[in-house]
Amino acid sequence: MDESLYIEIERLRELQISELQVRYREVFGEECRSKHKQHLIRRIAWRLQALAYGDLSERAHQRALAIANDADLRTQVPAAWIYAERITSKVSGKDRRLPITGTILSRKHQGKTVTVKVLKDGFEYEGQRYHSLSAIARAATGTRWNGLLFFGLATRGKVRKHGSR
């Protein structure tokens, strides 16, 4: 790469987003909607190199357009994929939020460390097997807990209004 072009590309990192947008307008001849600095730097650097060394050949450009035109673009996942995923997760019976077998979960609670081993068909805590993390959280704290929340595997969602979905 030509040293002057390399220096120009390196200087892009020092520019503010508003300055990058101006530079984008200069090299592309159109406004830029992006405010993502790294994206702007990459696009401008690519364009500067294309201007300096030449863009795609006309044949390659036409082929790229043909491929893009033939593409079966989807805006949503096919319903069959969603259905198949639901069936798979129901058949396996395992919550996707749970870590893999053998993982050790640990949490401090009131000065005591609660350590749990994830088993293929449950959990082990203090030498005993449990069916759920919630049962372990209850045994460790003496109060009802959502086991996933207790061990940090889930976050508390927004509370739904009564009657809404």
Secondary structure per residue as TSV (DSSP state, phi and psi in degrees):
chain	resnum	aa	ss	phi	psi
A	1	M	-	360.0	139.8
A	2	D	-	-59.1	135.8
A	3	E	H	-61.9	-37.7
A	4	S	H	-66.0	-37.2
A	5	L	H	-67.9	-41.5
A	6	Y	H	-59.6	-44.8
A	7	I	H	-63.7	-42.5
A	8	E	H	-61.9	-41.8
A	9	I	H	-66.6	-41.2
A	10	E	H	-63.4	-34.4
A	11	R	H	-68.6	-20.8
A	12	L	G	-59.3	-32.6
A	13	R	G	-62.7	-26.5
A	14	E	G	-83.4	-13.2
A	15	L	S	-79.5	150.1
A	16	Q	-	-77.9	164.7
A	17	I	H	-58.7	-42.7
A	18	S	H	-62.8	-36.6
A	19	E	H	-70.4	-36.1
A	20	L	H	-66.2	-37.0
A	21	Q	H	-64.8	-38.0
A	22	V	H	-65.1	-44.2
A	23	R	H	-64.8	-37.8
A	24	Y	H	-59.0	-47.3
A	25	R	H	-59.5	-38.5
A	26	E	H	-65.7	-42.9
A	27	V	H	-87.3	-26.2
A	28	F	H	-101.8	-19.3
A	29	G	S	74.7	21.2
A	30	E	S	-150.5	162.4
A	31	E	-	-72.1	153.5
A	32	C	-	-113.7	131.9
A	33	R	-	-91.2	-15.8
A	34	S	-	-75.2	144.8
A	35	K	-	-122.9	19.5
A	36	H	-	-92.2	111.7
A	37	K	H	-58.6	-48.7
A	38	Q	H	-62.8	-38.5
A	39	H	H	-62.9	-45.5
A	40	L	H	-61.6	-43.7
A	41	I	H	-60.4	-46.1
A	42	R	H	-64.3	-43.5
A	43	R	H	-64.2	-45.3
A	44	I	H	-65.3	-43.3
A	45	A	H	-60.7	-43.4
A	46	W	H	-60.1	-45.7
A	47	R	H	-65.2	-39.8
A	48	L	H	-61.8	-41.8
A	49	Q	H	-67.5	-39.5
A	50	A	H	-63.7	-40.3
A	51	L	H	-67.3	-37.3
A	52	A	H	-76.3	-39.5
A	53	Y	H	-112.5	-2.7
A	54	G	-	100.4	147.3
A	55	D	-	-90.0	-166.2
A	56	L	-	-61.3	151.5
A	57	S	-	-66.3	159.4
A	58	E	H	-60.0	-38.8
A	59	R	H	-63.6	-44.8
A	60	A	H	-65.8	-38.3
A	61	H	H	-63.6	-44.7
A	62	Q	H	-64.5	-38.7
A	63	R	H	-65.8	-41.9
A	64	A	H	-62.2	-41.1
A	65	L	H	-64.0	-40.4
A	66	A	H	-64.7	-42.3
A	67	I	H	-63.8	-45.3
A	68	A	H	-63.6	-36.4
A	69	N	H	-69.5	-33.7
A	70	D	H	-80.5	-14.0
A	71	A	-	-62.7	136.8
A	72	D	-	-90.5	88.2
A	73	L	-	-83.1	132.3
A	74	R	-	-115.9	145.1
A	75	T	S	-103.5	-11.4
A	76	Q	S	-136.2	154.5
A	77	V	-	-70.5	137.8
A	78	P	-	-57.5	139.5
A	79	A	H	-57.7	-33.8
A	80	A	H	-62.1	-34.4
A	81	W	H	-67.3	-42.9
A	82	I	H	-64.5	-44.8
A	83	Y	H	-60.3	-44.8
A	84	A	H	-63.0	-39.0
A	85	E	H	-65.8	-40.9
A	86	R	H	-62.1	-43.2
A	87	I	H	-64.0	-45.6
A	88	T	H	-60.1	-45.2
A	89	S	H	-68.6	-32.1
A	90	K	H	-72.6	-38.9
A	91	V	H	-66.8	-44.5
A	92	S	H	-69.8	-27.5
A	93	G	-	71.6	2.7
A	94	K	-	-102.9	132.9
A	95	D	-	-69.5	128.3
A	96	R	T	-65.3	-16.0
A	97	R	T	-79.6	-14.5
A	98	L	S	-79.0	142.4
A	99	P	-	-72.5	169.5
A	100	I	-	-69.2	159.7
A	101	T	T	-56.1	135.6
A	102	G	T	99.4	-14.3
A	103	T	-	-67.7	141.8
A	104	I	E	-104.9	121.8
A	105	L	E	-100.6	139.0
A	106	S	E	-140.0	140.9
A	107	R	E	-151.6	135.4
A	108	K	E	-88.7	135.4
A	109	H	E	-142.8	116.5
A	110	Q	T	50.6	48.0
A	111	G	T	80.3	-3.4
A	112	K	E	-111.7	138.0
A	113	T	E	-92.3	123.3
A	114	V	E	-99.5	115.4
A	115	T	E	-118.0	129.6
A	116	V	E	-129.5	139.8
A	117	K	E	-105.9	131.1
A	118	V	E	-81.5	123.1
A	119	L	E	-104.1	171.4
A	120	K	T	-62.1	-38.1
A	121	D	T	-126.0	34.6
A	122	G	E	156.7	-146.7
A	123	F	E	-144.3	155.4
A	124	E	E	-121.4	129.5
A	125	Y	E	-140.1	123.1
A	126	E	T	49.7	45.2
A	127	G	T	79.5	-1.4
A	128	Q	E	-112.9	150.6
A	129	R	E	-92.9	140.0
A	130	Y	E	-129.6	150.6
A	131	H	S	-81.7	-28.8
A	132	S	-	-139.9	157.8
A	133	L	H	-68.7	-30.4
A	134	S	H	-63.8	-38.8
A	135	A	H	-64.7	-38.0
A	136	I	H	-67.9	-44.3
A	137	A	H	-60.1	-39.0
A	138	R	H	-67.6	-42.5
A	139	A	H	-64.8	-36.9
A	140	A	H	-77.9	-32.1
A	141	T	H	-109.7	-21.7
A	142	G	S	82.0	3.1
A	143	T	S	-129.4	161.6
A	144	R	-	-73.2	133.1
A	145	W	-	-138.6	150.0
A	146	N	-	-78.3	120.0
A	147	G	H	-60.4	-38.2
A	148	L	H	-64.6	-39.9
A	149	L	H	-68.0	-43.1
A	150	F	H	-57.7	-42.8
A	151	F	T	-93.5	7.8
A	152	G	T	74.9	21.8
A	153	L	S	-90.8	-6.4
A	154	A	S	-147.2	160.7
A	155	T	-	-115.8	153.0
A	156	R	-	-70.1	124.2
A	157	G	-	-84.1	174.6
A	158	K	-	-67.7	141.8
A	159	V	-	-74.5	130.3
A	160	R	-	-76.8	146.9
A	161	K	-	-74.3	148.2
A	162	H	T	-57.1	126.8
A	163	G	T	86.9	-7.0
A	164	S	-	-100.7	157.9
A	165	R	-	-115.2	360.0
